[in-house]
């Protein structure tokens, strides 16, 4: 078996793609990864046993991927590269990472190879919140409903469909009941190595040593709910003067977050760290007091939970998350933190204050989360469904 994974961006990094590929490699499967490069990277190399095949691409064509299901220029050019990849590497099975590149794969799959569609996100729903779809010309050229129709076609044509959370899988089965036999759950989880082999940078620990740190890790787009956390800070600071909101990540909408901090006179009570090397994530988590996922509710956030939740749990940190259904149910089931109402800064602040006043409970939350990740919901366990799927396929 030669599995050809198709990824329409640079690699590394992509934790999910890497975890899935390494799981298959560990079982003796040959994995070839099609990905892109823009900066003259090595075109062919072996990375941790994964055969990386990088194809040159330019930024203009990549940006045209937003029009993949309006004017399919992106899919046309990409399909030629994928066909070359399939032929040169003698691929026997295709594994598509998300729907943006799915049309290109269909066009290039003239051999009718078995195909797995790996849905990292509920893409048609999540794209409704992209900034370029809120303004001209994107709002007129890009139709999320058309992407949803295309997604249905790709699901119908795929041999197996992977989803990342139980809620997402249930949603797919509700939409496509006759295709339930195709649906496979491979959750976004972390390897135990993330916390057992972590190297802690003491400089990061010392920077925030005197603070009660509220940590957010990841993409900072407005739908992630950080405006709720920022607007809660004045009330939090009145009760917890050494509180510090630390944001590790970035997005083009960051000026809006920074303007909100300025208008609230928050000064250095909010620290924008920007994107950091993933090797530093454990250090930021280690120095935190409470870890956050204040997502705004939408069709995507209600059925998926972010990998950051499990990264937090790996270091025994208590969680404060919004009531987006998937993460709400997860935190309630494990009893590893508190839930606040989405977009409600008053409730967010109240929950932070309650948590800070009960440090024994924070320790209990942290232990519960760690035990869940370490014993039930680590990658070493969740990879089994991926391996089993390919053995049957």
C-alpha positions in Angstrom: 0.0 0.0 0.0 1.3 3.4 -1.0 -0.8 6.2 0.5 -0.6 9.6 -1.1 -1.7 12.3 1.3 -2.7 15.6 -0.4 -2.1 18.8 1.5 -2.4 22.2 -0.2 0.1 24.1 1.9 3.7 23.9 3.2 4.8 21.1 5.4 6.0 21.0 8.2 4.3 22.1 10.3 0.8 20.5 10.4 0.4 18.5 13.6 -2.7 16.5 12.4 -1.2 15.6 9.0 2.1 14.6 10.7 0.4 12.5 13.4 -1.7 10.6 10.8 1.2 10.0 8.5 3.5 8.8 11.3 0.8 6.5 12.7 0.6 4.7 9.3 4.4 4.7 8.8 4.7 3.0 12.2 2.6 0.1 10.8 4.9 -0.3 7.8 2.8 1.7 5.3 4.5 3.8 2.7 3.3 7.3 3.0 3.9 10.0 0.4 2.9 13.5 1.1 2.1 16.0 -1.7 2.5 19.5 -0.4 3.6 23.0 -1.7 6.6 25.2 -1.4 7.1 28.9 -2.2 10.7 29.5 -1.0 12.9 27.0 -2.7 12.6 24.3 -0.2 13.9 20.8 -0.9 11.5 19.2 -3.3 12.0 15.6 -2.2 13.1 14.4 1.3 12.3 11.9 4.0 10.9 13.4 7.2 10.5 11.0 10.1 9.8 8.2 7.6 7.3 10.3 5.6 8.2 10.8 1.9 7.8 14.5 1.3 7.1 15.6 -2.3 7.0 19.4 -2.6 5.7 21.1 -5.7 6.3 24.8 -6.4 3.4 27.2 -6.3 3.0 30.9 -6.2 1.1 33.1 -3.8 -1.3 34.5 -6.4 -2.5 31.1 -7.5 -2.8 30.0 -3.9 -5.0 33.0 -3.0 -7.2 32.0 -5.9 -8.1 28.8 -3.9 -10.9 30.9 -2.3 -12.5 30.8 -5.8 -11.9 27.0 -6.2 -15.7 26.5 -6.6 -16.4 29.7 -8.5 -13.7 29.9 -11.1 -11.6 26.7 -10.8 -8.3 28.1 -11.9 -6.7 26.8 -8.7 -8.1 23.3 -9.1 -7.0 23.2 -12.7 -3.3 24.0 -12.0 -3.2 21.9 -8.9 -4.7 18.8 -10.6 -1.8 18.7 -13.0 0.7 18.6 -10.1 -1.3 15.9 -8.3 -1.5 13.7 -11.4 2.3 14.0 -11.7 2.6 13.0 -8.0 0.3 10.0 -8.4 2.1 8.7 -11.5 5.7 9.3 -10.2 5.1 7.8 -6.8 2.8 5.0 -8.0 0.2 5.8 -5.4 -2.4 3.2 -4.5 -4.6 5.1 -2.1 -5.4 8.9 -1.9 -6.0 10.7 1.4 -7.3 14.3 0.9 -6.8 16.8 3.7 -9.9 19.0 3.5 -12.2 20.0 0.7 -10.4 23.0 -0.8 -8.2 20.7 -2.8 -10.7 17.9 -3.3 -11.8 19.0 -6.7 -8.3 19.0 -8.0 -7.8 15.4 -6.6 -10.9 14.2 -8.3 -9.7 15.6 -11.6 -6.3 14.0 -11.3 -7.6 10.6 -10.0 -8.0 9.1 -13.5 -7.0 5.7 -12.1 -10.0 5.7 -9.7 -7.9 5.0 -6.7 -9.6 4.4 -3.4 -10.0 7.8 -1.7 -10.3 9.0 1.9 -11.7 12.5 2.6 -10.3 13.9 5.8 -12.5 16.8 7.0 -10.4 18.9 9.4 -13.1 21.5 9.7 -16.7 22.1 8.7 -15.2 24.3 6.0 -18.4 25.7 4.3 -19.6 27.0 7.7 -16.3 28.3 9.0 -15.5 30.3 5.8 -18.6 32.4 6.4 -16.6 34.2 9.0 -13.5 34.9 6.9 -12.8 38.7 6.7 -12.5 38.6 2.9 -16.1 37.2 2.6 -17.4 40.1 4.6 -16.5 42.7 2.0 -16.3 43.4 -1.8 -15.5 41.5 -3.9 -15.3 38.3 -1.8 -18.9 38.4 -0.6 -20.1 38.4 -4.2 -17.6 35.9 -5.7 -17.5 33.3 -3.0 -20.6 31.4 -2.0 -20.3 29.1 1.1 -23.6 27.3 0.0 -21.8 26.3 -3.2 -18.9 24.9 -1.1 -21.5 23.0 0.9 -22.9 21.4 -2.2 -19.4 20.5 -3.4 -18.7 19.0 0.0 -21.7 16.8 -0.3 -20.5 15.6 -3.7 -17.0 14.8 -2.4 -18.5 12.9 0.6 -20.7 10.8 -1.8 -17.7 10.0 -4.0 -15.2 9.2 -1.2 -14.6 5.6 0.0 -14.2 6.8 3.6 -14.9 10.2 5.4 -12.9 11.2 8.5 -14.3 13.7 11.0 -12.5 15.2 14.0 -15.1 15.1 16.8 -18.1 13.0 17.8 -20.4 15.9 17.2 -19.0 16.5 13.7 -19.5 12.8 12.9 -23.1 12.9 14.2 -23.8 16.0 12.1 -22.5 14.3 9.0 -24.6 11.2 9.6 -27.6 13.4 10.1 -27.0 15.0 6.8 -26.0 11.9 5.0 -27.7 8.9 6.7 -27.2 6.5 3.8 -23.4 7.1 4.1 -23.0 6.3 7.8 -20.9 3.3 6.9 -18.2 5.6 5.5 -17.9 7.8 8.5 -14.8 7.4 10.7 -13.9 9.4 13.8 -10.2 10.4 14.2 -10.1 13.1 16.8 -7.6 15.9 17.0 -5.6 14.7 20.0 -2.0 15.2 21.1 0.8 12.7 21.5 1.9 12.0 25.1 5.3 13.2 23.9 3.9 16.7 23.8 4.1 16.9 27.6 6.4 14.1 28.5 9.3 15.3 26.3 8.6 19.1 26.6 11.6 21.4 27.1 10.6 24.4 29.3 12.1 27.8 28.6 12.7 29.3 32.0 12.9 32.8 30.4 9.2 32.6 29.5 8.3 31.3 32.9 10.2 34.2 34.6 8.6 36.9 32.4 5.1 36.1 33.9 6.2 34.7 37.3 4.3 37.3 39.3 1.1 37.2 37.2 -2.2 35.3 37.3 -2.0 34.4 33.6 -5.0 33.7 31.4 -3.6 32.0 28.3 -5.0 31.8 24.9 -3.0 29.7 22.3 -3.8 29.6 18.6 -5.4 31.6 15.8 -6.8 34.9 17.0 -9.5 35.5 14.4 -12.5 37.3 15.8 -14.7 34.2 15.8 -12.3 32.8 18.4 -13.9 35.0 21.0 -10.9 37.0 22.3 -12.9 40.2 22.3 -15.0 38.6 25.1 -11.8 37.9 27.1 -10.4 41.4 26.5 -13.7 43.2 27.4 -13.7 41.1 30.7 -10.3 42.3 31.8 -11.3 45.6 33.5 -13.7 43.7 35.9 -11.1 41.0 36.4 -8.3 43.4 37.2 -10.5 45.1 39.9 -10.6 41.7 41.8 -7.3 40.2 40.6 -4.8 43.1 40.1 -2.0 40.9 38.9 -4.2 39.2 36.2 -2.6 39.1 32.7 -4.2 38.0 29.5 -1.5 36.4 27.3 -2.3 35.8 23.6 0.0 33.5 21.7 -1.0 33.6 18.0 -2.1 36.1 15.4 -4.5 36.9 12.7 -5.1 39.8 10.2 -7.9 41.0 12.6 -5.4 41.6 15.5 -5.6 45.5 15.0 -9.3 45.2 16.2 -8.2 43.3 19.3 -5.5 45.8 20.1 -7.8 48.8 19.5 -10.2 47.2 22.1 -7.3 47.0 24.6 -6.4 50.7 23.9 -10.0 51.9 24.3 -10.3 50.0 27.7 -7.0 51.4 28.9 -5.6 47.9 29.5 -2.0 48.9 29.0 0.3 45.9 29.5 -2.4 43.8 31.1 -2.8 42.1 27.8 0.3 40.7 26.1 0.2 39.9 22.3 3.0 37.4 21.8 2.3 36.8 18.1 3.0 33.4 16.5 5.6 31.4 18.4 7.6 28.3 17.6 5.5 25.3 18.5 8.4 24.1 20.7 7.6 27.0 23.0 3.9 26.1 23.5 4.7 24.0 26.5 6.5 26.8 28.2 3.6 29.2 27.7 1.1 26.6 29.0 3.3 25.8 32.0 3.4 29.4 33.2 -0.3 29.9 32.9 -3.0 29.8 35.6 -6.1 29.3 33.5 -6.2 28.3 29.8 -8.9 29.7 27.5 -11.0 28.8 24.5 -13.7 31.6 24.4 -15.1 30.6 21.0 -18.1 32.4 19.6 -20.8 29.8 18.8 -21.4 28.8 15.1 -22.1 25.7 13.1 -18.4 24.8 13.1 -17.5 25.6 16.7 -20.5 23.6 17.9 -19.3 20.4 16.4 -15.5 20.6 16.8 -13.0 21.2 19.6 -9.6 22.7 19.1 -6.4 20.8 19.7 -5.3 23.5 22.2 -7.7 22.0 24.8 -5.7 18.8 24.9 -2.4 20.7 24.9 -3.7 22.6 28.0 -4.8 19.4 29.7 -1.4 17.7 29.1 0.1 20.2 31.6 -2.7 19.9 34.2 -4.2 23.3 33.5 -7.8 24.2 34.3 -9.9 25.4 31.4 -12.3 28.2 30.9 -14.3 27.7 27.7 -17.4 29.1 26.1 -20.6 27.2 25.7 -19.9 26.1 22.1 -21.5 22.7 22.3 -18.6 20.3 21.6 -16.2 21.9 24.0 -18.9 22.6 26.6 -19.8 18.9 26.6 -16.2 17.8 26.8 -15.3 20.1 29.8 -18.5 19.1 31.6 -17.9 15.4 31.0 -14.3 15.5 32.3 -15.0 18.2 35.0 -11.8 20.0 34.0 -12.9 23.6 34.1 -15.7 26.1 33.9 -18.1 27.2 31.1 -19.0 30.8 30.3 -21.7 32.2 28.0 -20.4 33.0 24.6 -19.8 36.7 23.9 -20.6 37.5 27.5 -17.7 39.4 29.1 -19.5 39.8 32.4 -20.0 36.0 32.8 -16.4 35.4 31.6 -15.0 37.7 34.2 -17.2 36.2 36.9 -16.0 32.7 36.1 -12.3 33.8 36.2 -12.8 35.4 39.6 -14.6 32.3 40.9 -11.7 30.1 39.7 -9.0 32.3 41.2 -10.7 32.2 44.6 -10.8 28.4 44.6 -7.2 27.2 43.9 -7.9 23.7 45.2 -10.6 23.3 42.6 -8.2 24.5 39.9 -5.8 21.7 40.9 -8.7 19.2 40.7 -9.7 20.5 37.3 -6.1 20.1 36.1 -5.8 16.6 37.4 -9.1 15.5 35.7 -8.0 16.9 32.4 -4.6 15.3 32.5 -6.0 11.9 33.4 -8.4 12.1 30.5 -5.7 13.0 28.0 -3.2 10.6 29.4 -5.4 7.5 29.7 -8.2 7.9 27.1 -7.8 10.7 24.6 -4.2 10.9 23.5 -3.1 10.3 19.9 -1.7 6.9 20.9 -5.3 5.8 21.4 -7.2 7.8 18.7 -4.8 6.8 15.9 -6.1 3.2 16.2 -9.3 4.1 14.3 -7.2 5.5 11.4 -5.1 2.4 11.2 -8.1 0.1 11.5 -9.8 2.0 8.7 -6.9 1.5 6.3 -6.5 -2.1 7.2 -10.2 -2.7 6.2 -10.0 -0.4 3.1 
